[in-house]
């Protein structure tokens, strides 16, 4: 049956009623529009990154599109748009969304914060695990001789020198709770999150800060942790203050003119050594 054209020749795409848009509450806006057009007409408006023709959503750009052709040569285009609207940090950056987890991981006993001195802020009481010996200090311990060129602190903690040196283990069977032990389960906290941006410098800036630390949750001038978790992540006093947050991983993908950046942050209550990890 021959096609008989009447009315609009559909030489340019005609937006159909029923466009839908939604916001995720963090600034990301996604939408779907349907167009009809003669299949021989231009499809340039489908190019990834093209602006949505609805003026109030013109900040949204084409991400992807599907095409359906009917028997009469009319193409139906279903187009997905993405953009950053109200609710974000700015018109080029959404608010980060995060999840957090805390568990236990195996660490050497000498890294325990209560090993040499009483870690009162951690809820510990009594004596430190190994202590520093009678009249000793952390920098210069004074352990008692145990014979055989070995020296002992609290709980049978044995060292190679009176002033400490290498830790040789818990060698006194009297202290059953620690005898022969070398490791303990330490808390480990990590945060994973993501944000969207239209600014490529936010992508490269995050990439370049992997392996660096922060004391306030900000990397590349972007606050990656919500304020309810706090704004200070440092330990110690100047000039020995250590940052407790480390940007451990960054990955990214693009959606037209929009980029999704996913990241992982690790928290270390003892802080990260400045000589090993640079400040972001």
N, C-alpha and C positions, 0 to 999 in steps of 0.2 A: 504494500500500500504506500502510495507516495505521500510525502510529508507536505502539509499545507500550512504555511506560516501566516499567523495573524497576530496583531498586537506587537508587543516588545520582541524585537528580533534577537535579544539576548546576546548582542555582540560584545557587551561587557558584562561582567559578573553581577548578578542581582542578589543582594543579601536577602535571605528568607527570614520570616518572623521566627521568634523563639530562641534567639541567641542566649547562651547561658554563661555566667561568670561566677567564680567563687574565690574567696580569700581564705587563706589558711590561718589568719590571725597574727602572723608574723611579718606580713608584708607581701607574701607571694600571691599573685593573682593568676588564675588559670581560667581559660574560657574556650568555648566552642561555638563557631558560627557555621552556618550552612549557606552556600551560594549555588545558584543555577546559572548556566551559561551555555551557549552553543559550543559544541566540542571543538569547533575550528577557531574559536576566539583565543585571545591572548591569556596565558596563565601566569603572567609575570607577578600578579598579586599573591601567588602562592609561594614565591621565593622565601626561603627561610630568613627571618629577620624583618620581613615587610610588616608595616604597621597595620593594626586593626582599623577598619574604616569607620567604626563607631567612635565618635569624637571623645566621649567620656572614657573610653578604654584604648585610646590611641597609643598609650604607653606600652600596651601589650603587643608583642611581635609574634609572627608566625613561627611555630615550632615544627609542626608537621601537618600533612594533609592527606586525605584519601579521596579518590575519585570514583564515581559510579557513572557509567554510561548507559543510557536507555536506548531503546530501539529506534527512537526518533532523532538520535544524534544530540540529545541534550545531556550535558555533563552536570552532575551534582557533586559539589566539592564540600567535604566536611573538614574544617580547618581548626586546628588546636593552637591557641595563643597562650603565651606566658609573659608576665611582666611584674614589676614591683610597684605596688600602690601604697595606700595609706596603711599605717601599722608597722612599717619598717623603720629602720634607723634613718634612712634617707631615701631619696628616689632611686638610688643606685645600690642600696644595700638593705637586705632584710635583717630582722633580728635573728640571732642564732637560736636554734632549737637543740637542746642537749638531753642526753641520758647519762646517768652516772652509775657506777658499780663499785662496790667495796668488798674485798674478799681477803683471803690469806695466802701468802706465798712463802716459800722456804728461804730463809736467809741465815747466814752464819751468825752464831750466837754473839760474836764480838761486836756485831753491828747493833745489838740491842741497846736502846737508849738508857737502860738501867744497868749496863754492864759495869762501868767504872764508877759512876756516881749516881746518887739517888735521883731518879727522874720523878719528882713530886707532881709535876703537872700531868703526868700520865696516870696518876692514881696509885702509884706504888708507895709502899711503906716498908719500914724495916731497913735492912742493909742492901747495898747494891749487890749484884750478882757476883762480881769478882772483886770489887773494891780497889783501893789503891795501896793497901797495906798500912801498917801503923805509922802515922805521921807523914804519909806520902801524899802526893798530889797526882793529878792526871798526867802532868808533864814529867814528873819524877816520882814514880811509885816507890814504895819501900816494902817489898814482900819478904816474908819470913823464909828462911832456908828450909828446904825439905830433903836435903842431902842429894847426892848424885848430881850436883851442879844444877839443881832445879829449885824453884822458889814458888811458894803457895800463898794465894790470897783467900778470899771468902769461898766457901762451898767447894773447896778442893780445886779451885782454878789454879793451874800450874803454868809458870812462865820460865823462860830460859835464863832470865837475869833477875837480880834483886830489884832492878829498876824497870822491870817489865820485859820488853823485847817481844819475841815470838810467843804467842799463846800456844801451849802444848796440850791443852785439853783439861777436862775434869778428871783427875786421877785418884781421888780419894773415895773409896767405896762407901764410906760412912754417909756421904751425901747422895742418897739413892736417887733423888729427883733429878740430879744433874750428872751423875756419874756416867762418863762415856759419851755424853751428848755433845754434838757439834753444831746443831742447827735449831732454829725455832721458827714458829709460824708468825710472820709479821703482817700487819694490815697493809693492804695495797689498794689505793683508790685511783680510778681512772674515769675520765669523762670523754664521751664521744658526742659530736654534734655536727651540725651543718648549717650553712647559710647560702643565700643566693645573692648574686651581684651582677651588675652590668658593667662593672669597671674591671678591666683585665689586670690592673695593678694590684687589686685585692687578691687576685689569683696568684700572681707571681710573688707578691709580698709574703703571702702565707707559705708558699713553697720554699722560699728562701729562709724561712725562720724555723724550719724543722731542725730539731736538736738544740734549740735555744730555750732560755728560761724566762719566766715572768714572775713578778712578785705581786701583781694586781689582777691577773686574769686577762690582760690585754696583750694581744700579739698583732703586729702590723697596725697598731692604733685601732683595733677592733676588739670590743669587749666580748670575749668568747664564753664567759661564764655569767650566769645571772647574779644579780646583786644579793639575792637571798642566801647565796653560798658564802658571802663575805667579799670584801674588797682588798684584804691584806693577806698575802700568802708568802710571808718571809719569816725567817727564824734567825736568832742571833742579834748581836748589836754591832753597830758600825765600828770599824770597817770590815767586820767579819760577817755581815748580814748575808744570808743565802736565800735565793729564790726557791720556792717549793713547787713551782709548776714547770713542767717540761713539755714542749710541743713535740709529740712523739711521731705523729704521722699526719700527712695531708694528701688527699686525693681530690681530683676535680673532673668535671664533665660539663659539656656545654649543651644548651638548649636554644638554638638560634642565637640571639644576642644576649642570652642569659647564661650565667655560669653557676653551677652548684659546687660548693667547696665543702668537703667533709674532712673532719679532723679528729685527732685523739690527743688528749692532754693527760699526762700522768702527774700525780701528786705524791711528793715525798716529804714526810713530816720532818726529816732531818735536813732538808734542803739539798740543792745541787751545788757541787763544788765549782767556784768561779773559775778556777784554773782549768777545769775540764769542759764546762758548759758555759758558753757565752750568753750574756743578757740579750734578750730579743730587742 
